[in-house]
C-alpha cells in the first residue's frame, strides 16, 4: 500500500514493523498494559497475532516454548513494573535452559525518574543476572538498531534470553516514516567449527570404542542438528539418548534410540559404556554433576561454550563448536563399526533393570499407577503427538513413558535445571499454536496445575484445544516422599498434601471439557471423549499417592548433601 506523503510513524509501530518485516515474527505473547499500548497497536496494524494471557509468567514461558517448537526466537511483550516482575520466573527458566528469546518491556517515563512514578522500577538491573544481554533504548531513531542487537545476541554463540526496555517517550514519539531504516535480519546463524586435530583425536577414540554411547541435550535442538546427527548415527551405529530440548531431533522410536529404557536405563547404560559422546548437554545434577560417568569412560564432548568442555568432568577430547557443524565434520573421520551386539545386550540389560516399571505399565491397578496412566495415554493418542510434562514425580513418569516421532515431541517444560513447576500449560498452548495439526497432550502434576491453571481461560478464549491429563496424587508428591525419607512418619508431613481437588470443574467453568477419573477402565474412554470434544480439555485422574519415582531419591540425596 503506498504511503501518504509526509506520513509519520510512532516508536511502538516501528517495533511492530521491525518484528514483522525483518524477523518475520507473526505471533507474540503478552498481557496488555498502558506502557506498551503503542506496540500492541502496531502489532494490530502490521498483522502480528498477540496471544494475551492471564499472567505474564505464562507469556514468558510461552515465548520460550515457541522457540523450542519453531526454532525461531519467541517474543514476549510485558508492561512496566508488576508486568515485568511477573515475567521473571519465565525469563529465569529460559536462562537456565539457554533458550534464545526476546523480552520487550515497557518502562516508567524517563522524565519521571526518581519522582515516584507509577510502576517506577530499576528493571534493567533486576533482570541483568538472568539474561544474556539487556539494554534500555532512549532514542526512537535507534529502535531498529536495538532490536537487531537483541535478536543477534539471543541466537549467536551460546543462546539465551535477552531483554530490551522501551520507555513511553520512545514508544509514543513520532518520526517520518521514510526516515525509518530497517536493518537485515539478525537471526541468521554463524556456525562455529572444531579444530581438525581435535576432530582426528575424537574420531580415533570413537572408532576404537567397543561400547560407545551418545547423549545429546538442548544444544542438539537449538543447532537443528537432527540431519547431521542422523548421518553420524547411521555411520557409527552408536546407541543414543536425546534429552531436554534436543529430544526428538531423531525420533524416540529410532532403532538406536534408548528412550524405551527410560532415564534410569540411561544411567545403567552409562555404567556399561567405554566411550561417551556428549553433544550440547551439560553435566548438571541430572548426571550427578558428572559423577554418573564412571572414571574409566572416555569422554568426547561437543559444545558451543568453551566453559562447558571440562565442566564437572575432564574431557578426553573437547570439540568446540556448533553441534550440527561439528557432527558433520566428525562423520567422515570415523570408521563404520558394527555395534549391533553391544546395542542388543545393552537394551536387554537396561530393560531388565526397569522390569518393575515395565510390569506396572501392563496391567490395571487400584489406585492407578502413574506410569500405567502414561501408558494408557500413549496408547490412546499415539506416537505422532506432542507431549509436555510438568511436575516432580510426574515429570519422571512422563519423560520416561511417552514416546514421540516429533521434534521436541516429549518435552519436560522446565528443562530440568531450574526445576520450575507450572511451565506445562503455557508450553502446551504454545506447542499447539506452533503445530496446530498435531494433538498436544500435557501431563501435569496436581501441584503444578495450580500455578498457571487459569491459562485455560486463554485456551478457551483463543480456541487452543489441548488435552491436559492431571496426575493427581493429592500432594506435592516429590516433596512428600522426600519428607518421608527425612522424617519417616506420615504425620510429620509439612505443607506437602493437597487433598482431592476437582481441577476438571475449574476447566468446565471456563468453557472447556472436563472429566474426573478414579478407575483404570475409565482412562481411555475419558481421553477419547476429551479428544472428540474439540475443546481445551482436562482429564483429572486420581493416582496412587504412595508411588515414588526413582528421581525422588536423587533429589533427596542432592538436598541431603547440603
Secondary structure, 3 states (H helix, E strand, C coil): CCCCCCCEEEHHHHHHHHHHHCCCCCEEEECCCHHHHHHHHHHHHHCCEEEECCCHHHHHHHHHHHHHHHCCCEEEEECCCHHHHHHHHHHHHHHHCCCCEEEEEEECCHHHCCCCCCCCCCHHHHHHHHCCEEEEECCHHHHHHHHHHHHHHHHCCCCCCEEEEEEHHHHHCEEEHHHCCCCCCCCCCCCCCCCHHHHHHHHHHHHCCCCEEEEECHHHHHCCCHHHHHHHHHHHCCEEEECHHHCCCCCCCCCCECHHHHHHHHHHHHHHCCEEEEECCCCCHHHHHHCCCCCCCEEEEEECCHHHCCCCCCCCEEEECCHHHHHHHHHCCCCCCCCHHHHHHHHHHHHHHCHHHHHHHHCCCCCECHHHHHHHHHHHHCCCCEEEEECCHHHHHHHHHCCCCCCCCEEECCCCCCCCCCHHHHHHHHHHHHCCCCCEEEEEEHHHHHHHCCHHHHHHHHCCCCEEEEEECCECHHHHHHHHHHHCCHHHCCCCECCCCCHHHHHHHCCCEEEEECCHHHHHHHHHHHHHHCCCEEEEEEECCCCCCHHHHHHHHHHHCC
